[in-house]
Amino acid sequence: MKNGKFTNTIIRMQYVPRWSEYAPRFEDNASTHSFRCAALSILVGIIEEKVLGCPLDKLKLLGRSLWGDLKNTGTGSIKHVTKKESLVMNHIRDFEMELSKDIVSYLSKSLQAHAFDYIVNAQDDTHIGRLVDAIDTLDAFLYCHRESRHDTNPFFHAKHKELKQTLVDTGLKSILWLLEEYDKEDGFYEFIQYIVNLDTVKRWNGSYNLVPDNDATHSFRVASLALFNGLLEMERFGNKGIDLYKLLAKATLHDLPEALSGDVVSNFKHNNPDIKFAFEQYEKETALYMINKLPELFHEDMIEFIAHSKSDDYVGEMVDIADKLDALIKASLEMRNNPHYADTYYNQLVKVQHKYENPCVIFFLAYILHDLAYSNLIGQ
Protein backbone atom coordinates (compact mmCIF):
# COMPACT_ATOMS: atom_id res chain seq x y z
CA MET A 1 0.00 0.00 0.00
CA LYS A 2 1.65 3.23 -1.22
CA ASN A 3 -1.17 5.76 -1.02
CA GLY A 4 1.37 8.50 -0.29
CA LYS A 5 3.18 7.64 -3.52
CA PHE A 6 -0.13 7.90 -5.39
CA THR A 7 -0.68 11.36 -3.87
CA ASN A 8 2.84 12.33 -4.92
CA THR A 9 1.88 11.29 -8.47
CA ILE A 10 -1.04 13.72 -8.29
CA ILE A 11 1.30 16.50 -7.15
CA ARG A 12 3.93 15.77 -9.82
CA MET A 13 1.42 16.22 -12.64
CA GLN A 14 2.12 19.97 -12.64
CA TYR A 15 5.79 19.30 -13.46
CA VAL A 16 4.92 17.65 -16.79
CA PRO A 17 4.93 20.48 -19.37
CA ARG A 18 2.72 20.66 -22.45
CA TRP A 19 3.40 22.62 -25.66
CA SER A 20 6.68 23.97 -24.21
CA GLU A 21 8.64 23.33 -27.42
CA TYR A 22 6.42 25.87 -29.20
CA ALA A 23 7.05 28.68 -26.68
CA PRO A 24 3.37 29.33 -25.89
CA ARG A 25 2.18 32.56 -24.32
CA PHE A 26 0.30 30.56 -21.66
CA GLU A 27 2.32 27.86 -19.91
CA ASP A 28 0.55 24.51 -19.65
CA ASN A 29 1.11 21.26 -17.81
CA ALA A 30 -0.56 17.90 -17.24
CA SER A 31 -2.48 19.03 -14.16
CA THR A 32 -4.01 22.16 -15.72
CA HIS A 33 -4.89 20.09 -18.78
CA SER A 34 -6.50 17.38 -16.64
CA PHE A 35 -8.50 19.97 -14.69
CA ARG A 36 -9.88 21.41 -17.92
CA CYS A 37 -10.70 17.94 -19.26
CA ALA A 38 -12.58 17.15 -16.06
CA ALA A 39 -14.52 20.43 -16.17
CA LEU A 40 -15.37 19.94 -19.86
CA SER A 41 -16.49 16.37 -19.18
CA ILE A 42 -19.11 17.70 -16.75
CA LEU A 43 -20.55 19.83 -19.57
CA VAL A 44 -20.39 16.92 -22.01
CA GLY A 45 -22.18 14.61 -19.56
CA ILE A 46 -25.02 17.11 -19.17
CA ILE A 47 -25.25 17.50 -22.96
CA GLU A 48 -25.41 13.72 -23.42
CA GLU A 49 -28.26 13.37 -20.94
CA LYS A 50 -30.27 16.58 -21.23
CA VAL A 51 -29.77 17.53 -24.88
CA LEU A 52 -29.39 14.15 -26.56
CA GLY A 53 -31.43 12.06 -24.10
CA CYS A 54 -28.62 9.50 -23.79
CA PRO A 55 -28.05 8.53 -20.13
CA LEU A 56 -24.48 7.53 -19.34
CA ASP A 57 -22.25 6.96 -16.32
CA LYS A 58 -21.22 10.57 -15.68
CA LEU A 59 -18.96 9.56 -12.79
CA LYS A 60 -16.98 7.24 -15.06
CA LEU A 61 -16.68 9.99 -17.69
CA LEU A 62 -15.49 12.52 -15.10
CA GLY A 63 -13.15 10.14 -13.25
CA ARG A 64 -11.48 9.02 -16.48
CA SER A 65 -11.13 12.60 -17.71
CA LEU A 66 -9.48 13.59 -14.42
CA TRP A 67 -7.03 10.69 -13.99
CA GLY A 68 -6.54 9.45 -17.55
CA ASP A 69 -3.20 11.25 -17.97
CA LEU A 70 -1.53 10.26 -14.68
CA LYS A 71 0.80 8.07 -16.73
CA ASN A 72 2.42 11.26 -18.04
CA THR A 73 4.33 11.52 -14.75
CA GLY A 74 6.38 8.58 -16.03
CA THR A 75 6.51 9.24 -19.76
CA GLY A 76 6.66 13.02 -19.86
CA SER A 77 4.79 14.89 -22.57
CA ILE A 78 5.17 12.79 -25.75
CA LYS A 79 4.12 14.51 -28.96
CA HIS A 80 1.01 13.13 -30.63
CA VAL A 81 2.93 12.66 -33.89
CA THR A 82 5.52 10.56 -32.05
CA LYS A 83 2.83 8.37 -30.51
CA LYS A 84 1.58 7.63 -34.04
CA GLU A 85 5.05 6.81 -35.45
CA SER A 86 5.09 3.13 -36.47
CA LEU A 87 8.60 2.48 -35.14
CA VAL A 88 7.75 3.43 -31.55
CA MET A 89 3.93 3.46 -31.38
CA ASN A 90 3.48 -0.02 -29.89
CA HIS A 91 6.36 0.45 -27.44
CA ILE A 92 4.89 3.70 -26.15
CA ARG A 93 1.41 2.20 -25.84
CA ASP A 94 2.69 -0.88 -23.97
CA PHE A 95 4.84 1.21 -21.62
CA GLU A 96 1.97 3.58 -20.87
CA MET A 97 -0.27 0.61 -20.08
CA GLU A 98 2.25 -0.90 -17.67
CA LEU A 99 2.90 2.46 -16.06
CA SER A 100 -0.83 3.06 -15.59
CA LYS A 101 -1.19 -0.35 -13.94
CA ASP A 102 1.77 0.44 -11.69
CA ILE A 103 0.15 3.71 -10.56
CA VAL A 104 -3.05 1.81 -9.71
CA SER A 105 -1.00 -0.62 -7.61
CA TYR A 106 0.04 2.22 -5.27
CA LEU A 107 -3.50 2.37 -3.91
CA SER A 108 -5.20 0.33 -1.21
CA LYS A 109 -6.66 -2.81 -2.77
CA SER A 110 -10.22 -1.69 -2.05
CA LEU A 111 -9.71 1.32 -4.36
CA GLN A 112 -7.88 -0.40 -7.19
CA ALA A 113 -10.87 -1.58 -9.25
CA HIS A 114 -12.22 1.98 -9.56
CA ALA A 115 -8.77 3.44 -10.20
CA PHE A 116 -8.04 0.80 -12.86
CA ASP A 117 -11.10 1.94 -14.78
CA TYR A 118 -10.29 5.65 -14.42
CA ILE A 119 -6.58 5.31 -15.27
CA VAL A 120 -5.96 2.18 -17.36
CA ASN A 121 -9.27 2.09 -19.25
CA ALA A 122 -9.59 5.86 -19.65
CA GLN A 123 -9.67 5.94 -23.46
CA ASP A 124 -10.94 2.46 -24.34
CA ASP A 125 -13.24 1.67 -27.28
CA THR A 126 -16.49 2.21 -25.37
CA HIS A 127 -18.67 5.28 -25.93
CA ILE A 128 -17.32 6.84 -22.72
CA GLY A 129 -13.76 6.03 -23.73
CA ARG A 130 -14.30 7.74 -27.09
CA LEU A 131 -15.76 10.76 -25.31
CA VAL A 132 -12.73 10.97 -23.00
CA ASP A 133 -10.44 10.85 -26.02
CA ALA A 134 -12.49 13.56 -27.75
CA ILE A 135 -12.48 15.74 -24.61
CA ASP A 136 -8.68 15.43 -24.53
CA THR A 137 -8.60 16.73 -28.13
CA LEU A 138 -11.21 19.37 -27.29
CA ASP A 139 -8.99 20.79 -24.57
CA ALA A 140 -6.05 20.94 -26.99
CA PHE A 141 -8.32 22.75 -29.46
CA LEU A 142 -9.38 25.28 -26.81
CA TYR A 143 -5.80 25.81 -25.70
CA CYS A 144 -4.62 26.43 -29.27
CA HIS A 145 -7.56 28.76 -29.83
CA ARG A 146 -6.51 30.85 -26.83
CA GLU A 147 -2.92 30.92 -28.10
CA SER A 148 -4.01 31.90 -31.61
CA ARG A 149 -6.07 34.80 -30.21
CA HIS A 150 -3.22 36.17 -28.08
CA ASP A 151 -0.12 35.36 -30.12
CA THR A 152 1.16 35.29 -33.69
CA ASN A 153 2.82 31.86 -33.51
CA PRO A 154 1.69 30.21 -36.77
CA PHE A 155 1.85 26.75 -35.20
CA PHE A 156 -1.10 27.40 -32.91
CA HIS A 157 -3.18 28.97 -35.69
CA ALA A 158 -2.68 25.89 -37.87
CA LYS A 159 -3.11 23.44 -34.99
CA HIS A 160 -6.37 25.11 -33.95
CA LYS A 161 -7.85 24.46 -37.40
CA GLU A 162 -6.50 20.91 -37.54
CA LEU A 163 -7.93 19.98 -34.14
CA LYS A 164 -11.30 21.49 -35.05
CA GLN A 165 -11.51 19.12 -38.00
CA THR A 166 -10.40 16.19 -35.82
CA LEU A 167 -13.27 16.91 -33.43
CA VAL A 168 -15.79 17.17 -36.28
CA ASP A 169 -14.55 13.83 -37.63
CA THR A 170 -15.35 12.05 -34.34
CA GLY A 171 -19.05 12.26 -35.22
CA LEU A 172 -19.84 12.37 -31.49
CA LYS A 173 -23.10 14.31 -31.19
CA SER A 174 -22.36 15.89 -27.82
CA ILE A 175 -18.99 17.15 -29.04
CA LEU A 176 -20.55 18.53 -32.23
CA TRP A 177 -23.28 20.26 -30.18
CA LEU A 178 -20.65 21.82 -27.91
CA LEU A 179 -18.59 23.03 -30.89
CA GLU A 180 -21.66 24.59 -32.49
CA GLU A 181 -22.48 26.50 -29.30
CA TYR A 182 -18.85 27.51 -28.84
CA ASP A 183 -18.65 28.90 -32.37
CA LYS A 184 -21.47 31.35 -31.60
CA GLU A 185 -19.05 33.18 -29.28
CA ASP A 186 -21.78 34.21 -26.86
CA GLY A 187 -22.69 32.95 -23.37
CA PHE A 188 -21.58 29.33 -23.73
CA TYR A 189 -18.30 30.49 -25.25
CA GLU A 190 -17.76 32.92 -22.35
CA PHE A 191 -18.38 30.19 -19.75
CA ILE A 192 -15.77 27.93 -21.35
CA GLN A 193 -13.30 30.82 -21.25
CA TYR A 194 -13.69 30.84 -17.46
CA ILE A 195 -12.55 27.21 -17.43
CA VAL A 196 -9.71 27.78 -19.90
CA ASN A 197 -8.39 30.87 -18.10
CA LEU A 198 -8.46 29.54 -14.54
CA ASP A 199 -4.74 28.77 -14.91
CA THR A 200 -4.04 32.52 -15.02
CA VAL A 201 -5.25 33.00 -11.42
CA LYS A 202 -2.14 32.73 -9.24
CA ARG A 203 -2.36 31.40 -5.68
CA TRP A 204 -0.44 32.19 -2.49
CA ASN A 205 0.32 35.75 -3.54
CA GLY A 206 2.58 37.64 -1.16
CA SER A 207 4.74 34.60 -0.32
CA TYR A 208 7.91 33.31 -1.94
CA ASN A 209 6.92 30.02 -3.54
CA LEU A 210 9.24 27.16 -4.40
CA VAL A 211 6.32 25.43 -6.11
CA PRO A 212 4.31 27.72 -8.45
CA ASP A 213 0.57 27.34 -8.09
CA ASN A 214 -2.59 28.52 -9.80
CA ASP A 215 -6.29 27.79 -9.50
CA ALA A 216 -6.29 25.15 -12.26
CA THR A 217 -3.50 23.03 -10.73
CA HIS A 218 -5.10 23.50 -7.32
CA SER A 219 -8.51 22.41 -8.64
CA PHE A 220 -6.96 19.30 -10.19
CA ARG A 221 -5.39 18.34 -6.87
CA VAL A 222 -8.54 19.08 -4.87
CA ALA A 223 -10.67 17.04 -7.27
CA SER A 224 -8.15 14.17 -7.11
CA LEU A 225 -8.05 14.27 -3.31
CA ALA A 226 -11.86 14.37 -3.20
CA LEU A 227 -12.11 11.35 -5.50
CA PHE A 228 -9.52 9.45 -3.46
CA ASN A 229 -11.22 10.35 -0.16
CA GLY A 230 -14.68 9.53 -1.47
CA LEU A 231 -13.59 6.13 -2.75
CA LEU A 232 -11.74 5.47 0.50
CA GLU A 233 -14.77 6.22 2.67
CA MET A 234 -17.10 4.21 0.44
CA GLU A 235 -14.95 1.15 -0.14
CA ARG A 236 -12.77 0.91 2.97
CA PHE A 237 -14.99 2.48 5.61
CA GLY A 238 -18.40 1.47 4.26
CA ASN A 239 -19.91 4.95 3.83
CA LYS A 240 -22.10 4.07 0.83
CA GLY A 241 -24.22 7.22 1.13
CA ILE A 242 -21.71 9.49 -0.64
CA ASP A 243 -22.78 10.76 -4.07
CA LEU A 244 -19.34 10.40 -5.62
CA TYR A 245 -20.23 12.13 -8.90
CA LYS A 246 -21.61 15.16 -7.09
CA LEU A 247 -18.55 15.25 -4.81
CA LEU A 248 -16.15 15.11 -7.75
CA ALA A 249 -18.04 17.68 -9.84
CA LYS A 250 -18.16 20.12 -6.91
CA ALA A 251 -14.48 19.64 -6.14
CA THR A 252 -13.56 20.19 -9.80
CA LEU A 253 -15.53 23.44 -10.14
CA HIS A 254 -15.34 24.80 -6.57
CA ASP A 255 -12.96 27.67 -7.44
CA LEU A 256 -14.31 28.55 -10.88
CA PRO A 257 -15.76 31.90 -9.66
CA GLU A 258 -12.17 33.00 -9.01
CA ALA A 259 -11.75 33.23 -12.79
CA LEU A 260 -13.59 36.53 -12.31
CA SER A 261 -12.98 37.43 -8.66
CA GLY A 262 -9.35 36.37 -8.38
CA ASP A 263 -7.78 34.53 -5.45
CA VAL A 264 -8.17 36.52 -2.22
CA VAL A 265 -5.83 35.70 0.67
CA SER A 266 -7.67 33.33 3.01
CA ASN A 267 -6.61 35.13 6.21
CA PHE A 268 -8.36 38.28 4.99
CA LYS A 269 -11.48 36.47 3.77
CA HIS A 270 -11.89 34.86 7.18
CA ASN A 271 -10.67 37.79 9.27
CA ASN A 272 -14.05 38.24 10.97
CA PRO A 273 -17.63 36.95 10.49
CA ASP A 274 -18.76 40.04 8.56
CA ILE A 275 -15.95 39.81 6.00
CA LYS A 276 -16.45 36.05 5.70
CA PHE A 277 -20.18 36.45 5.05
CA ALA A 278 -19.61 39.26 2.54
CA PHE A 279 -17.16 37.18 0.51
CA GLU A 280 -19.44 34.15 0.61
CA GLN A 281 -22.25 36.25 -0.84
CA TYR A 282 -19.96 37.82 -3.42
CA GLU A 283 -18.67 34.42 -4.56
CA LYS A 284 -22.22 33.06 -4.89
CA GLU A 285 -23.31 36.08 -6.90
CA THR A 286 -20.26 35.69 -9.12
CA ALA A 287 -21.05 32.00 -9.59
CA LEU A 288 -24.64 32.77 -10.59
CA TYR A 289 -23.46 35.44 -13.04
CA MET A 290 -21.20 32.86 -14.70
CA ILE A 291 -23.83 30.13 -14.72
CA ASN A 292 -26.35 32.44 -16.37
CA LYS A 293 -24.06 32.55 -19.40
CA LEU A 294 -25.05 28.93 -20.06
CA PRO A 295 -28.30 27.67 -21.62
CA GLU A 296 -30.94 27.05 -18.97
CA LEU A 297 -30.66 23.26 -19.17
CA PHE A 298 -27.25 23.52 -17.43
CA HIS A 299 -28.38 25.77 -14.58
CA GLU A 300 -29.66 23.26 -12.03
CA ASP A 301 -26.50 21.16 -12.10
CA MET A 302 -24.11 24.08 -12.23
CA ILE A 303 -25.76 25.93 -9.36
CA GLU A 304 -25.27 22.79 -7.28
CA PHE A 305 -21.68 22.24 -8.41
CA ILE A 306 -20.40 25.86 -8.33
CA ALA A 307 -22.62 28.12 -6.20
CA HIS A 308 -23.13 25.41 -3.56
CA SER A 309 -19.84 23.54 -3.89
CA LYS A 310 -19.29 23.57 -0.12
CA SER A 311 -22.89 22.88 0.84
CA ASP A 312 -23.99 22.13 4.40
CA ASP A 313 -23.99 18.35 3.94
CA TYR A 314 -21.43 15.56 3.96
CA VAL A 315 -20.52 16.01 0.30
CA GLY A 316 -19.95 19.74 0.81
CA GLU A 317 -17.82 18.98 3.85
CA MET A 318 -15.76 16.52 1.80
CA VAL A 319 -15.05 19.26 -0.75
CA ASP A 320 -13.92 21.56 2.06
CA ILE A 321 -11.72 18.79 3.47
CA ALA A 322 -10.00 18.22 0.11
CA ASP A 323 -9.46 21.98 -0.22
CA LYS A 324 -7.86 22.21 3.22
CA LEU A 325 -5.74 19.09 2.75
CA ASP A 326 -4.34 20.60 -0.43
CA ALA A 327 -3.34 23.71 1.52
CA LEU A 328 -1.63 21.42 4.04
CA ILE A 329 0.25 19.68 1.22
CA LYS A 330 1.30 23.05 -0.24
CA ALA A 331 2.65 24.26 3.11
CA SER A 332 4.48 20.95 3.62
CA LEU A 333 6.27 21.33 0.29
CA GLU A 334 7.13 25.01 0.80
CA MET A 335 8.30 25.20 4.42
CA ARG A 336 11.68 23.65 3.56
CA ASN A 337 12.47 26.81 1.59
CA ASN A 338 10.38 29.46 3.33
CA PRO A 339 10.06 29.52 7.15
CA HIS A 340 6.80 31.48 6.78
CA TYR A 341 5.15 28.29 5.58
CA ALA A 342 6.08 26.44 8.78
CA ASP A 343 3.50 28.59 10.58
CA THR A 344 1.02 28.04 7.75
CA TYR A 345 1.61 24.29 7.96
CA TYR A 346 1.15 24.14 11.72
CA ASN A 347 -1.96 26.33 11.71
CA GLN A 348 -3.51 24.36 8.87
CA LEU A 349 -2.71 21.05 10.56
CA VAL A 350 -4.30 22.19 13.84
CA LYS A 351 -7.35 23.44 11.95
CA VAL A 352 -7.80 20.10 10.16
CA GLN A 353 -7.22 18.05 13.31
CA HIS A 354 -9.67 20.07 15.41
CA LYS A 355 -12.42 20.46 12.83
CA TYR A 356 -12.71 17.04 11.20
CA GLU A 357 -13.04 13.49 12.44
CA ASN A 358 -13.94 11.99 9.08
CA PRO A 359 -12.29 8.63 8.33
CA CYS A 360 -10.56 10.03 5.24
CA VAL A 361 -8.92 12.80 7.30
CA ILE A 362 -7.68 10.39 9.97
CA PHE A 363 -6.33 8.12 7.21
CA PHE A 364 -4.58 11.03 5.47
CA LEU A 365 -2.92 12.28 8.64
CA ALA A 366 -1.87 8.77 9.70
CA TYR A 367 -0.70 7.24 6.42
CA ILE A 368 -0.12 9.90 3.76
CA LEU A 369 1.02 13.27 5.11
CA HIS A 370 4.47 12.12 6.25
CA ASP A 371 5.19 10.82 2.73
CA LEU A 372 4.64 14.23 1.16
CA ALA A 373 7.78 16.02 2.32
CA TYR A 374 9.68 17.76 -0.46
CA SER A 375 12.60 15.33 -0.18
CA ASN A 376 10.26 12.38 -0.69
CA LEU A 377 8.51 14.08 -3.59
CA ILE A 378 11.66 14.76 -5.63
CA GLY A 379 13.04 11.32 -4.76
CA GLN A 380 10.11 9.43 -6.29
N, C-alpha and C positions, 0 to 999 in steps of 0.2 A: 504494500500500500504506500504510494508516493503522492498523496494528494497535494503536498506542498510543491512537488515538482510540477504537477499539473498547473497549479496556480502560477508558478514561475513561467510556464509556457504562455499563459494568458498575458502576463506582464511583458514578456519578450516580444510579443507581436508588434509592438510599436517600434522595435528596432529593425524591422524588416522593411526596407524602403521600396516604394513603387515609383516607376517613371523617372527615377533619378538620373538615368543616362540621357534624358532629354531636357534636363535643366528646367523643370516646370516652375511657374510662378508660385504655385501652391504646393508645398511639400506634402507627400502622401506616404502612408505606410500601411501595413497589413491590418492594424487595429482600426484605423479610421475607415479603411475600406470595408472591413467586416461590420463596423457599426452601421455604415450607410446601407450595406446589403440587408442587414437585419431590419432597419427602419423601412426600407423599400418593400421588403417581404410582407410587412404588416399591411401596407397599402394593397399589394398584389393579392393577399389573402382575402381582403374585404371585397376587392373587385371580383374575384372568382366566385364568392358566395352571393354578394348582393347585386352585382351587375349581371353576371353570367348565369346565376342560379346553379352553380356547381360546387356543392359542399366539398371541402377537403380538410385534411388534418393541418390546421393552421399552426399548431405547436411544432409539428415536424418541419414545416416549411421555415418557420422562424428559427428553430434550433439549428437546422442545417445551414441556414444562411449566416448565422452567427459564428458557428464553430467549423464550418467547412474548410477554412483556410489555415487552421492551426498547424498543419504540416509545413507551412512556409517558414516556421521557426527552425526547421531542419534543412530545408532546401534553399532558403533565400528566395528572392523574387526572380523566377525563371521566365524569360520572355515567352509569349505565346507562340511566336514563330519557332522558337527552339523546341518547345514541347511537341510541335507538329513535325519536326525534322525526323525522317525515317531512321537515321543512324542511331538516334538517342531516345526516340519517343517511348519505346517499350521499357527501356531502362529507367527513364524518369517516372513513368507510370507505376512500375513495380516498386521503385524506391519510395514513392509517395504513399503507396498503399501500405507498405511495411512500417513506414514512419507513423502513419495515422494509427495503425494498430498499436504501435508502441506507446503513443500518447494516451490511447484509451487504457492501456495496461497500468498507467500511473494511478488510476482511480480505484476507490473501493469497489469490490466485486459487485456490490448491489447497484452501482451506478453504471457499470460497464455496458450493459445492453443498450441503454438509452444513448450513451456517448458513442457507441459503435455506429449507431444509426446516424447521429448528427455529424460525426467526423468522417468515418470510413465510407458510408453510403451517401454522402452529401449530394453528389451529382450523378446518381445512378440513372438507369433508363426509365424509371417511373415518371409519371406526370409531375410529381413534386420535384424529383431530381432534375427534370428538364427545366422547371421553373427556377430552381436554384441556380442552374447554369446560366439561364437567361438573365436573372437578376444580377449575377456577377458581371455579365456583359453590359447590362443596363447601367451599373455603377460606373464602369469604365467610360461608357458613352457620356454620362453626365459629367464626369471629371474632365474629359476632353472638351466638352462643350464649355465648361467654365474656363478652361485654359484658352480656348479659341476666342472667347469674348474678352479676355483680359491681356492677351499676349499675341505676338505676331509670329510665334514659332509655327512654321508651316506643317510640322509633323502633327500637331494636335488638330489643326484644321482638317487635314486629310483623314486622320484617325477618327475624328468625330463623324464624318460622312460614312466611312467604312463600317463603323460599329452600328450606325443607324440602320444600314442595310442588313447587317447580320441579325439585328433584332427583328426586323421585318420578316426575314427569311425563316425565323423560328415558327411562324404561323400560330404562336400561342396567343389566344384571344385576349387574355388579360394584359399581356405585354403590349399588344397592338392598341388596346383601349387606352392604356396609360400613355403611350407615345402620342396618340391622337390628342388627348387632353393636354399633354405637355406642350405640344406644338402650337396650341392656342395662345400660349404665353400670357395667361391671365391667372386666376386664383390658384388653380392646381399647380401651375408652373411655379408660382411664388412659394407655395408650401414646400415643394421639393427643394427650392433654393435654401430654405431654412435647414433642411437636412444636410444638403451638400456643404453649406458654409459653417456648420457647427465646428469644424476643425479650425476656424479662424478665431474662436473664442478661447483665449489663453486663461489658464488656471494658476492659482497660487501667486498672483501678482504681488509685488512688494517683497518677495523672498528670493534669494539666490537659489536656483534650482539646478541640481546635477542632472535630474531627469526632466526634460521638457514635458509639458502636459497641456492638453487642450480638452474641450468638452467632448469631442468625438472619441478620443482615446479613453477618456474617463467613462463615457457612456458604454463603450465596449466592455471595459473591465467590470463595471457595475452590473451590466446585463449578464456577463459570464458568471460573476459571483452569485447573482440571483438564481441563475439556472442551476448552478452547482448546489447552492443551499437548498433550493426547492426540491431537487432530486434527492438530496441527502435526507431531508426531513420526511419525504414521502416513502422512500425505499428502505432507509436504514432505521428510521425512528417511527415509521407507521402512521405519519400524519397524512392521510389520504384526502383530506378536505381541501388541500391547496389547489387552486386553479392555476396550474403551471403556465398556461398560455397567457393569462391575464398578468401574472407576475412578471413574465419575461417581456411582454409588450410594454408594461409600465416602466420597467427598469431600463429598457432600451430608449424610451422617449422622455424620461423623467426630466431631463435638462434641456429639452428642445426650446422652451421659451427663452433661454439664454441666448439663442441666436439673435434675438432682438434686444433683450435687456442687458446682456453681458453678464459676466461672472462677478458677483459682488462678494467681497470678503465676508466669510461666515461670521467672524466675531462681531462685525458691524450689524449684520442682518439679525443677529440674535442678542444684540446688546441689551435690549429691554423688551418687555411684552408689547409695547406700542409699536416699536420699530419692526418687531417680528410679525405682528399682525398686518402692518401696512405692506410689508414685502410679500406676504402670503397672498394678500388681495391683489397686489400689482401683478404677481406672477400668474395668478388665475385669469386676470383680465387679459394679460398678454397671450396666454394659452388660447383663450376663447377667440381673440382677434385672429390668431394664426389658423385655428380650426375653421373659422368662418370663411377662409379662402377656399376651402374644399367644397365639393358638391355635398348636398345635405345627407346623402346616404352614408357618408363617412362620419358624421358628427357624433352620433351616439358612442361609437367605439373610441373615437379620438378624445372626446371629453373625458371618458373613463381613463384612458391611457396617459393623457398629458395633464389635463386640468386637475385630475384627482389621482395622480400617480402615487402619492403617499397618503392614501385614504385611511380612515380610522377603522381598519380591519386588519386581519392577519397578513393579507397580501400586501397592503400598504406598508405595514410594519416591516415586512421582508424587504421591500424596496429600500426603505430607510436604513435597514441593517446593512445591505450591500453597499449603499452609498457611504456609510460611516466606516465600514471595513476597508473600503478603497482608500479613504483618507488615512487610515491607520497604516496601510501598506505604503502609501506615498511617504508618510513621515518616517517609516522604518528605513526606506531606501535613501532618504535625503539626510538623515541626522548624522551619518558618517562624515558628511562634507560640510554640514551647516549646523552648528550647535543650537540654533534657533529651533530646529525641527525636533530636538530632543524634548523640549517642552511641549511642542505640538503632539508628539508621539505619546508622551505620558498622559497629557490631558485627554486625548482621544481614547486611549486605552481605558482610563478610569471611567470615562463617559459610557463606553460600550459595556464595561463590566458591571456598572451600577444600573444601567437602564434595561439591559436585555438578559433574559434567562432562556432564550430559545435554544433548542438543541443544536442548531447550526452554528450559533455564536460560541457555545461551549466547545464544540468540536473544532472550530477555527482557532480559538485561543489555545486549545490543548495540543492540537496536532499539526497546524499549518503555519501559524505566525512565526515561530522560531526558524522555519525554513526559508523565510523571505528576507533575510538580511542581504545587504548588497553583495557581500563576499560570496554567499551561496548562489545568488542570482547570476553573477558573471562567471561562476565556476561551472554552471550547468552545461 
